[in-house]
């Protein structure tokens, strides 16, 4: 089972979990301020306050009496009644004529009707403590008002969940339709889930109490992990991948701690921390996988080309999009995500699509050039082997038969050279035994020309497809030729092939490649670096050619199966 299939299975489980949580909260849940009521003698009294609930955070206490529930008055408190000011009054102050009502008066005496009223979601309540009711006076009543707009949020949450389902389905279908790069096609389900999960989990988070909010936040964190791991797989350097994985673990830990803090006390600080840590889980690997986006690489012989630039842009967008999806509970609510998606659409329409067409043409031309080159090599090797080499062999035999041993020896030398040329054009050892043995043969031949040590360090743990092995060998062949021509011994070739990929490195002790060398070689009609770059890009490998600070050229190639 491949890593991609395992990741998709885990992602599918998370999709089902998010959908079930959202549906269950929409059907069976409701916004809960944390207050349980009882009715006694026409008074609506706080019977219980759930710990860690919004009401508990607001300071609502057991025994407090409701003077109004939403927009319905329940208890009328005594207040002064005022008469008209005397005509000769200098201040216009109205005199107190009495108190009405004389004592606190209930307006709904039916306890059952009061409890029926509490079935409505709380939006606004006014409460007074028993002590305040006893000690209060008509001019001072310690009544506290509490507002709970969460009921309106919960009302709209299921509609947001429907939007999340649409994003999930459309995202998977669109990304897997081939309109995006292969990298995003493999991330279709994780990316769509990461964007849709805040909306899918909105009904659960809208319940408002500690455990539902915490569960929604933790599920949201989990839905970011498959996308983060998929983006990490796109990072070129193994060392960078390991560091990013460590960073992801740290971000997950920070997000979980911030989620607990937000569930306990959802103030602006805890919300910001939970959003920042959770959003960074896919954002960090996405930005690092994209790498530095440099338009100069479109023309550079060792650059990533138009296709690489397009993929870098898509990976950066994939890591960034969940950041806006998690802004659904912040004004202007879903418009952050909608505006971001519209911006991506506009960029795709006017920038990415032309770039994609450029990448397609460049890839087609590269593949045609490589295929034509290999076909020509095979044709020349066959012509030499079947015609010139056969005739030369017959000539050697005739010379030997006639007693011309010197001519026969010259003929054998020419035949050996022709066989070597045939081997360079198309190595049977490469097809039969793989890159490692072929490099052994190549290093032996190069060492005779280098005038010094040429050393091969190899580990053959796996064979890969013929096209990949041919490209790897041609890159090594070109790198060794450049090392002999422009560098100096010792030359070290390191080759390692495992089920997880192939790595190749060629180092020499010469002065090192200069920054102007690729452009100078292209002007002079030498396309060795370009050929290596085309070979690497054909198989999806990463080629790096640079000069060591102490001198010497380093050619490195990394290939991983997709």
C-alpha positions in Angstrom: 0.0 0.0 0.0 1.5 3.4 -1.0 1.8 6.4 1.1 -0.8 8.2 -1.0 -3.4 5.5 -0.6 -2.8 5.4 3.2 -3.2 9.2 3.4 -6.4 9.1 1.3 -7.9 6.4 3.5 -7.1 8.4 6.7 -8.5 11.5 5.0 -11.7 9.7 4.1 -12.1 8.7 7.7 -11.7 12.3 8.7 -14.2 13.4 6.1 -16.8 11.0 7.5 -16.0 12.1 11.1 -16.4 15.8 10.2 -19.7 15.1 8.3 -21.2 13.0 11.1 -20.2 15.6 13.7 -21.7 18.5 11.7 -24.9 16.6 10.9 -25.4 15.3 14.4 -24.9 18.8 15.8 -27.4 20.3 13.3 -30.1 17.7 14.0 -29.8 17.0 17.7 -27.9 20.0 19.0 -28.7 23.6 19.8 -26.9 26.6 21.1 -26.3 26.1 24.8 -25.5 29.1 27.1 -25.0 26.6 30.0 -28.1 27.7 32.0 -30.7 25.3 33.3 -33.9 26.8 34.6 -36.6 26.0 37.1 -39.9 27.8 37.7 -41.2 28.5 41.2 -44.2 30.7 42.1 -44.1 32.5 38.8 -40.4 33.3 39.0 -37.9 31.9 36.5 -34.8 30.9 38.5 -31.3 29.7 37.4 -31.2 26.1 38.6 -27.8 25.1 37.3 -24.9 26.7 35.5 -22.7 24.3 33.5 -19.0 24.7 34.4 -16.8 26.3 31.7 -19.9 27.4 29.8 -20.4 30.9 28.5 -22.9 31.7 31.3 -20.3 30.6 33.9 -17.7 32.8 32.2 -20.2 35.7 32.3 -20.7 35.3 36.1 -24.3 33.9 36.0 -24.9 32.2 39.4 -27.3 29.6 40.6 -30.4 31.2 42.2 -30.5 34.3 40.1 -33.9 35.4 39.0 -34.9 36.4 35.5 -36.6 39.7 35.2 -36.9 39.3 31.4 -36.3 36.4 28.9 -35.4 37.5 25.4 -37.9 40.3 24.8 -40.6 39.1 27.3 -40.8 40.8 30.7 -41.2 38.3 33.6 -40.9 40.4 36.7 -41.8 44.0 37.3 -39.7 45.8 39.9 -41.0 48.7 42.0 -40.1 52.1 40.5 -40.9 55.7 41.5 -43.9 57.4 40.0 -43.4 61.1 39.2 -46.0 63.9 39.0 -45.8 67.2 37.1 -43.4 69.9 38.2 -45.0 72.9 40.1 -45.4 76.0 37.9 -43.1 78.0 40.2 -40.3 75.4 40.3 -37.0 76.9 39.4 -35.4 73.5 38.4 -38.4 71.8 36.8 -37.8 68.7 39.0 -40.7 66.3 39.0 -41.9 65.3 42.5 -42.2 61.6 43.5 -45.9 60.7 43.9 -45.5 57.1 44.9 -44.0 53.7 44.1 -45.6 51.2 41.6 -45.9 48.3 42.0 -45.5 48.2 45.7 -43.6 44.9 45.6 -41.9 42.9 42.8 -44.7 41.5 40.7 -44.6 38.5 38.4 -46.2 38.8 35.0 -46.5 35.1 34.2 -47.8 33.1 37.1 -48.0 29.8 35.3 -44.8 27.9 36.0 -45.3 25.6 33.0 -45.6 28.6 30.7 -42.3 29.9 32.0 -40.6 26.6 31.3 -42.1 26.6 27.9 -40.6 30.0 27.3 -37.1 28.7 28.1 -37.3 26.3 25.1 -36.6 29.3 22.9 -32.8 29.9 22.4 -31.5 32.6 24.6 -30.6 35.9 23.0 -30.9 38.3 25.9 -31.8 37.9 29.5 -31.9 40.2 32.5 -31.0 38.7 35.9 -31.1 39.8 39.5 -29.7 38.0 42.5 -32.0 37.1 45.5 -30.0 39.4 47.7 -30.3 42.2 45.2 -34.0 41.7 44.9 -34.3 41.8 48.7 -32.1 44.9 49.3 -32.9 46.8 46.1 -34.7 50.1 46.1 -36.9 51.7 43.4 -34.1 53.9 42.4 -31.4 51.2 42.5 -32.0 47.6 41.3 -28.8 45.6 40.6 -30.1 44.0 37.4 -27.5 42.5 35.0 -28.1 42.0 31.3 -26.5 39.1 29.4 -26.5 38.7 25.6 -26.0 35.4 23.8 -25.9 35.9 20.0 -24.7 32.3 19.6 -28.3 31.2 18.9 -28.2 33.1 15.7 -24.8 31.7 14.8 -26.1 28.2 15.4 -29.1 29.0 13.2 -26.9 29.8 10.2 -24.2 27.1 10.9 -26.1 24.3 9.0 -26.2 26.5 5.9 -22.4 26.9 6.2 -22.1 23.2 6.5 -24.0 22.8 3.2 -21.4 25.2 1.7 -18.6 23.0 3.1 -20.1 19.9 1.4 -20.2 21.8 -1.9 -16.6 22.9 -1.5 -15.5 19.3 -0.6 -17.3 17.7 -3.6 -16.4 20.4 -6.2 -12.8 20.6 -5.0 -12.2 16.9 -5.3 -13.8 16.6 -8.7 -12.0 19.7 -10.1 -8.6 18.8 -8.7 -8.9 15.2 -10.0 -10.2 16.2 -13.4 -6.6 17.0 -14.6 -7.0 20.8 -14.6 -4.3 21.1 -11.9 -0.8 19.7 -11.7 -0.2 16.0 -10.8 1.0 17.2 -7.3 -2.4 18.7 -6.6 -4.3 15.8 -8.2 -2.8 13.6 -5.5 -3.7 16.1 -2.8 -7.3 16.5 -4.0 -9.0 15.0 -1.0 -6.7 16.4 1.7 -6.8 19.9 0.3 -10.6 19.9 -0.2 -11.1 18.6 3.3 -8.8 21.2 4.9 -10.7 24.0 3.1 -14.2 22.6 3.8 -13.7 21.4 7.4 -14.3 24.7 9.2 -17.7 24.9 7.5 -18.4 21.2 8.1 -17.7 21.6 11.8 -19.4 25.0 12.2 -22.6 23.5 13.7 -20.6 21.6 16.3 -18.6 24.7 17.3 -21.8 26.8 17.4 -23.2 24.8 20.3 -21.0 26.9 22.4 -20.2 24.7 25.4 -16.7 23.5 26.3 -16.7 19.9 25.0 -18.4 20.5 21.6 -16.2 23.5 20.9 -13.1 21.6 21.9 -14.1 18.6 19.8 -14.7 20.9 16.8 -11.3 22.6 17.2 -9.4 19.3 17.6 -11.2 17.8 14.5 -10.3 20.9 12.6 -6.6 20.4 13.6 -6.8 16.7 12.4 -8.2 17.7 9.0 -5.1 19.9 8.4 -2.6 17.1 9.0 -3.1 15.0 5.8 -2.6 18.1 3.6 0.5 19.1 5.6 2.0 15.7 5.2 1.2 15.6 1.5 2.8 19.0 1.0 5.8 17.9 3.0 6.3 15.0 0.6 6.8 17.7 -2.2 9.8 19.2 -0.4 12.9 18.4 -2.3 15.6 18.1 0.3 15.3 15.2 2.8 16.9 17.3 5.6 14.2 20.0 5.0 11.5 17.4 5.1 12.6 16.1 8.5 12.8 19.7 9.9 9.3 20.5 8.5 7.9 17.3 10.1 9.3 18.3 13.4 7.8 21.7 12.9 4.4 20.2 12.1 4.5 18.2 15.3 5.2 21.4 17.2 2.4 23.3 15.5 -0.1 20.5 16.2 0.9 20.7 19.9 0.6 24.4 20.0 -2.8 24.3 18.1 -4.2 21.7 20.6 -3.1 23.8 23.6 -4.6 26.9 22.0 -7.8 24.9 21.3 -8.2 24.1 24.9 -7.7 27.7 25.8 -10.3 28.9 23.3 -12.8 26.3 24.6 -12.2 27.5 28.1 -12.3 31.2 27.4 -13.0 32.2 23.8 -11.5 35.7 24.0 -9.7 37.4 21.0 -6.3 36.2 22.2 -7.1 32.5 22.4 -9.0 32.6 19.1 -6.1 34.3 17.4 -3.6 31.7 18.8 -5.8 28.7 17.8 -6.3 30.2 14.3 -2.6 30.9 13.8 -1.3 27.6 15.0 -3.9 25.6 13.1 -3.5 27.6 9.9 0.3 27.2 10.0 0.1 23.4 10.0 -0.4 23.3 6.1 0.9 26.7 5.4 4.5 26.1 6.5 5.1 22.9 4.4 3.2 24.5 1.5 5.4 27.6 1.4 8.6 25.5 1.8 7.6 23.0 -0.8 6.9 25.8 -3.3 10.5 27.1 -2.7 11.6 30.5 -3.9 9.5 31.5 -6.9 11.9 33.0 -9.3 10.9 33.9 -12.9 14.5 33.6 -14.0 14.2 29.8 -13.6 12.0 29.7 -16.7 15.1 30.1 -18.9 17.8 28.8 -16.7 19.4 25.5 -17.8 19.4 24.1 -14.3 16.1 25.7 -13.3 12.7 24.1 -12.8 11.2 25.5 -15.9 7.7 26.7 -16.5 6.2 23.4 -15.2 8.2 23.7 -12.0 7.2 27.4 -11.5 3.5 26.4 -12.1 3.8 23.6 -9.5 5.5 25.9 -7.0 2.7 28.4 -7.3 0.0 25.7 -6.9 1.7 24.3 -3.8 1.9 27.7 -2.2 -1.8 28.3 -2.9 -2.7 24.9 -1.5 -1.0 25.7 1.8 -2.5 29.2 2.0 -6.1 28.5 1.2 -7.0 26.9 4.6 -5.9 30.1 6.3 -8.8 32.0 4.7 -11.2 29.0 5.2 -10.7 29.3 9.0 -11.9 32.9 9.0 -15.6 32.0 8.8 -16.2 33.1 12.4 -14.6 36.5 11.9 -16.2 39.4 10.0 -16.7 39.4 7.1 -17.2 35.7 7.7 -17.3 33.5 4.6 -16.4 36.4 2.4 -12.7 36.0 3.2 -12.7 32.6 1.6 -15.0 33.7 -1.3 -12.7 36.6 -2.1 -9.6 34.4 -2.0 -11.2 31.8 -4.3 -12.2 34.5 -6.7 -8.6 35.9 -6.7 -7.3 32.4 -7.4 -9.8 32.0 -10.3 -8.7 35.3 -11.8 -5.1 34.5 -11.4 -5.7 31.1 -13.0 -7.6 32.7 -15.9 -5.0 35.3 -16.7 -1.7 34.0 -15.4 -1.7 30.3 -14.5 -3.4 29.0 -17.7 -1.0 30.8 -20.1 1.8 29.5 -17.9 0.4 26.0 -18.0 0.2 26.2 -21.8 3.8 27.3 -21.9 4.8 24.4 -19.6 2.9 21.9 -21.7 4.7 23.1 -24.9 8.0 23.1 -23.1 7.5 19.6 -21.8 6.4 18.3 -25.1 9.4 19.8 -26.9 11.7 18.5 -24.2 10.3 15.0 -24.5 10.5 15.1 -28.3 14.1 16.2 -28.1 15.1 13.5 -25.6 13.1 10.8 -27.5 14.7 11.9 -30.8 18.1 11.9 -29.3 17.8 8.4 -27.9 16.3 7.1 -31.1 19.2 8.6 -33.1 21.7 7.1 -30.6 20.0 3.7 -31.0 19.9 4.0 -34.8 23.6 4.9 -34.9 24.5 2.1 -32.6 22.6 -0.4 -34.7 24.2 0.9 -38.0 27.7 0.7 -36.5 27.1 -2.7 -35.0 25.3 -4.3 -38.0 27.3 -2.7 -40.8 30.6 -1.1 -40.1 31.6 -3.3 -37.2 30.7 -6.5 -39.1 32.5 -5.5 -42.2 35.5 -4.5 -40.1 35.5 -7.9 -38.4 35.6 -9.6 -41.8 38.4 -7.4 -42.9 40.5 -8.3 -39.8 40.0 -12.0 -40.6 41.1 -11.5 -44.2 44.2 -9.6 -43.0 45.1 -12.3 -40.6 44.6 -14.9 -43.3 46.9 -13.0 -45.6 49.5 -12.7 -42.9 49.2 -9.0 -42.4 49.3 -9.1 -38.6 50.0 -5.4 -38.2 47.0 -4.4 -40.3 44.9 -6.9 -38.4 45.9 -5.4 -35.1 45.0 -1.9 -36.3 41.7 -3.3 -37.4 41.1 -4.8 -34.0 41.9 -1.5 -32.3 39.4 0.3 -34.5 36.8 -2.4 -33.8 37.3 -2.0 -30.1 36.8 1.8 -30.4 33.6 1.3 -32.4 32.3 -1.1 -29.8 33.0 1.5 -27.1 31.1 4.1 -29.2 28.2 1.7 -29.5 28.3 1.2 -25.7 28.2 5.0 -25.2 25.3 5.3 -27.6 23.3 2.5 -25.9 24.7 0.4 -23.1 23.4 -3.2 -22.9 24.8 -3.3 -19.4 22.5 -0.5 -18.4 19.4 -2.5 -19.7 20.5 -5.8 -18.2 22.1 -4.8 -14.9 21.1 -1.3 -14.1 22.7 2.1 -13.4 25.3 0.9 -10.8 27.2 -1.6 -13.0 26.9 0.9 -15.9 28.5 3.5 -13.8 31.3 1.1 -12.9 32.0 0.7 -16.6 31.8 4.4 -17.2 34.1 5.3 -14.4 36.8 2.8 -15.6 36.7 4.5 -19.1 36.7 8.0 -17.7 39.6 7.3 -15.3 41.9 6.6 -18.3 41.1 10.1 -19.7 41.1 12.0 -16.4 44.7 11.4 -15.6 43.9 10.9 -11.9 41.6 9.2 -9.5 37.9 8.7 -10.4 36.1 6.9 -7.6 32.6 5.4 -7.5 30.6 4.9 -4.3 27.4 3.1 -5.0 24.6 1.2 -3.3 22.1 -0.7 -5.5 19.1 -1.7 -3.4 16.4 -1.4 -6.1 15.9 -1.2 -9.8 13.6 1.4 -11.4 11.9 2.0 -14.7 14.2 1.9 -17.8 13.4 5.5 -18.7 14.4 6.7 -15.2 17.6 4.7 -15.2 18.6 5.9 -18.7 18.1 9.6 -17.6 20.1 9.1 -14.5 23.0 7.5 -16.4 23.0 10.2 -19.1 23.2 12.9 -16.4 26.1 11.1 -14.8 27.8 10.7 -18.2 27.5 14.4 -18.9 28.6 15.4 -15.5 31.7 13.2 -15.6 32.6 14.5 -19.1 32.4 18.1 -17.7 34.4 17.1 -14.7 37.2 15.8 -16.9 37.1 18.7 -19.3 36.7 21.6 -16.9 37.7 20.2 -13.5 40.4 18.0 -12.2 40.9 14.8 -10.1 40.0 13.4 -7.7 36.5 13.0 -9.1 34.0 11.2 -6.8 30.7 9.7 -8.0 28.1 8.8 -5.4 25.1 6.8 -6.4 22.4 5.3 -4.3 19.2 3.5 -5.4 16.5 2.5 -3.0 12.7 1.8 -3.3 12.2 5.3 -2.1 14.2 7.0 -4.9 17.6 7.6 -6.5 20.4 10.0 -5.5 23.4 10.9 -7.7 26.3 13.2 -6.9 29.4 14.0 -8.9 32.2 16.2 -7.3 35.5 17.3 -8.7 38.4 19.3 -7.4 38.6 21.9 -10.1 38.1 25.6 -9.9 34.3 25.2 -9.9 31.5 26.3 -12.2 31.0 30.1 -12.4 27.7 31.9 -12.4 28.1 32.9 -16.1 29.0 29.3 -17.2 25.5 28.3 -18.3 24.9 31.4 -20.4 28.5 31.3 -21.9 28.0 27.6 -22.8 24.7 28.3 -24.4 26.2 31.1 -26.5 29.0 28.8 -27.5 26.6 26.1 -28.6 27.5 23.7 -25.8 24.3 22.3 -24.3 25.6 19.9 -21.7 23.9 21.7 -18.7 20.7 22.1 -20.6 20.7 18.4 -21.6 21.2 17.4 -18.0 18.3 19.7 -16.9 16.0 18.3 -19.6 16.9 14.7 -18.6 16.1 15.6 -14.9 12.9 17.4 -15.7 11.7 14.5 -17.9 11.6 12.1 -15.0 10.6 14.7 -12.4 14.0 14.8 -10.7 15.7 17.8 -9.0 19.0 18.8 -10.5 21.4 21.1 -8.6 24.7 22.3 -10.1 26.8 24.6 -7.9 30.3 25.6 -6.9 31.6 24.6 -3.5 32.9 27.6 -1.4 36.4 26.0 -1.4 36.4 25.2 -5.1 35.1 22.3 -7.2 31.8 21.7 -8.9 29.0 19.7 -7.3 26.4 18.1 -9.5 23.5 16.5 -7.5 20.3 14.8 -8.7 17.5 13.6 -6.6 14.6 11.5 -7.9 11.6 10.1 -6.0 8.8 8.0 -7.4 5.4 9.7 -7.6 
